[in-house]
Amino acid sequence: MLSEKMRQQIITEANKLLGVPFHHASNSSLGMDCRGFVWLVYHRVGIELPTCDGRSYTADWWKHTKEERLLETFLKVFKYTKEPKMGDTLLFRIFSLNVPVNHCGIYINDETFIHCFSDKASRGVHPQNFDHKWHRRFITFLTYKG
């Protein structure tokens, strides 16, 4: 379980990364993808999340044929929740309704989350309104088990 202090630290660390560019399969403040963003934020507050090794963390790391690595990896340390709190993780299906979980971010409140996205219009780490576009792609909330 995360204390309120840790939840605030997660948001503080996430905000420090605003503007960091998108870079696939990375988790550095020089560039990162969505999973790297969540990993780095939690790492900075002292929570170690599992990582994918370099061989499996490829352009199709999230595809069903390669297992749902994002979801499977996260479920090692997170559990499902229907009552999210600040600092929890959100999972999305962004490319198509026919693919598994392939995007994640950090929940702030019912209206906003922070993520690292590859879209040309909003590339990199930024806050995002939890609007209709994102609600229809949303899958679930996860909270840290620890």
C-alpha positions as CSV (number, residue, x, y, z in Angstrom):
1,M,0.0,0.0,0.0
2,L,1.2,3.5,-0.8
3,S,1.0,6.1,1.9
4,E,-0.4,9.5,1.1
5,K,3.2,10.9,1.3
6,M,4.4,8.4,-1.3
7,R,1.5,9.1,-3.6
8,Q,2.4,12.8,-3.5
9,Q,6.0,12.0,-4.1
10,I,5.0,10.0,-7.2
11,I,3.2,13.0,-8.6
12,T,6.1,15.3,-7.8
13,E,8.5,13.0,-9.6
14,A,6.2,12.6,-12.5
15,N,5.9,16.4,-12.8
16,K,9.7,16.7,-12.8
17,L,9.7,14.7,-16.0
18,L,7.3,16.9,-18.0
19,G,8.6,17.7,-21.4
20,V,11.0,14.7,-21.5
21,P,10.9,13.4,-25.1
22,F,9.4,10.1,-26.2
23,H,12.0,7.4,-27.0
24,H,10.9,3.8,-27.5
25,A,12.1,1.2,-25.0
26,S,13.9,3.7,-22.7
27,N,13.5,4.9,-19.1
28,S,15.9,7.8,-18.9
29,S,15.3,11.4,-18.3
30,L,16.8,11.9,-21.8
31,G,13.9,10.0,-23.4
32,M,11.4,7.3,-22.4
33,D,8.3,5.5,-23.4
34,C,5.1,5.0,-21.3
35,R,6.4,2.0,-19.4
36,G,9.8,3.6,-18.9
37,F,8.1,6.7,-17.5
38,V,6.1,4.7,-14.9
39,W,9.2,2.7,-14.0
40,L,11.4,5.7,-13.6
41,V,8.8,7.6,-11.4
42,Y,8.4,4.7,-9.1
43,H,12.1,4.0,-9.0
44,R,12.7,7.6,-7.9
45,V,10.5,7.2,-4.9
46,G,12.2,3.9,-3.9
47,I,9.8,1.4,-5.5
48,E,11.4,-1.1,-7.8
49,L,9.2,-2.4,-10.6
50,P,10.2,-5.3,-12.8
51,T,11.8,-4.5,-16.1
52,C,11.7,-6.2,-19.5
53,D,15.0,-7.5,-20.8
54,G,16.4,-6.1,-24.0
55,R,15.5,-9.1,-26.0
56,S,11.8,-8.9,-25.3
57,Y,11.5,-5.1,-25.1
58,T,11.1,-4.6,-28.9
59,A,8.7,-2.7,-31.1
60,D,6.1,-5.5,-30.6
61,W,6.8,-6.1,-26.9
62,W,3.1,-5.5,-26.1
63,K,1.5,-7.8,-28.7
64,H,-0.6,-10.7,-27.7
65,T,1.5,-13.1,-29.7
66,K,4.5,-12.2,-27.5
67,E,2.3,-12.3,-24.4
68,E,0.8,-9.2,-22.8
69,R,4.1,-8.2,-21.3
70,L,3.1,-4.8,-19.9
71,L,0.1,-6.3,-18.0
72,E,1.9,-9.4,-16.9
73,T,4.9,-7.4,-15.7
74,F,2.8,-4.9,-13.8
75,L,0.7,-7.6,-12.2
76,K,3.8,-8.8,-10.4
77,V,3.7,-5.7,-8.2
78,F,0.3,-4.1,-8.8
79,K,-3.2,-5.2,-8.3
80,Y,-6.5,-4.2,-9.8
81,T,-8.5,-1.4,-8.2
82,K,-11.9,0.2,-8.9
83,E,-11.2,3.1,-6.6
84,P,-8.0,4.7,-7.9
85,K,-6.0,7.2,-5.9
86,M,-3.4,9.8,-6.9
87,G,-0.2,7.9,-8.0
88,D,-1.9,4.7,-9.2
89,T,-1.4,3.4,-12.7
90,L,-3.8,3.4,-15.6
91,L,-3.7,1.0,-18.5
92,F,-5.0,1.6,-22.0
93,R,-5.5,0.0,-25.4
94,I,-4.5,2.8,-27.8
95,F,-3.8,1.4,-31.2
96,S,-6.9,-0.7,-31.8
97,L,-9.6,-2.5,-29.8
98,N,-8.1,-5.8,-31.1
99,V,-4.7,-5.5,-29.4
100,P,-3.8,-6.1,-25.7
101,V,-2.8,-3.5,-23.2
102,N,-0.2,-1.3,-24.8
103,H,-0.1,2.0,-22.9
104,C,0.1,3.2,-19.3
105,G,0.2,6.4,-17.3
106,I,0.0,7.7,-13.7
107,Y,-3.4,8.8,-12.3
108,I,-3.7,12.2,-10.8
109,N,-7.5,12.5,-10.4
110,D,-10.7,11.7,-12.3
111,E,-9.9,14.4,-14.9
112,T,-6.2,14.1,-15.4
113,F,-3.3,11.7,-15.7
114,I,0.4,12.0,-16.8
115,H,1.9,9.8,-19.4
116,C,4.6,9.6,-22.1
117,F,3.0,9.4,-25.5
118,S,4.4,8.9,-29.0
119,D,1.7,11.0,-30.9
120,K,3.3,13.7,-33.0
121,A,0.9,16.4,-31.6
122,S,1.7,15.6,-28.0
123,R,5.0,13.7,-28.0
124,G,6.8,13.0,-24.7
125,V,5.8,13.3,-21.1
126,H,2.8,15.5,-20.4
127,P,-0.4,15.8,-18.4
128,Q,-3.5,14.6,-20.3
129,N,-7.2,15.2,-19.8
130,F,-9.1,12.0,-19.2
131,D,-11.6,12.9,-21.9
132,H,-13.8,10.8,-24.1
133,K,-10.9,9.8,-26.4
134,W,-9.0,8.3,-23.4
135,H,-12.1,6.9,-21.6
136,R,-12.9,4.7,-24.6
137,R,-9.3,3.4,-24.7
138,F,-9.1,2.9,-20.9
139,I,-8.9,-0.6,-19.6
140,T,-8.2,-0.6,-15.8
141,F,-6.6,1.0,-12.8
142,L,-3.7,-0.7,-10.9
143,T,-2.5,0.1,-7.4
144,Y,0.9,-0.9,-5.9
145,K,0.6,-4.1,-3.7
146,G,3.7,-3.3,-1.5
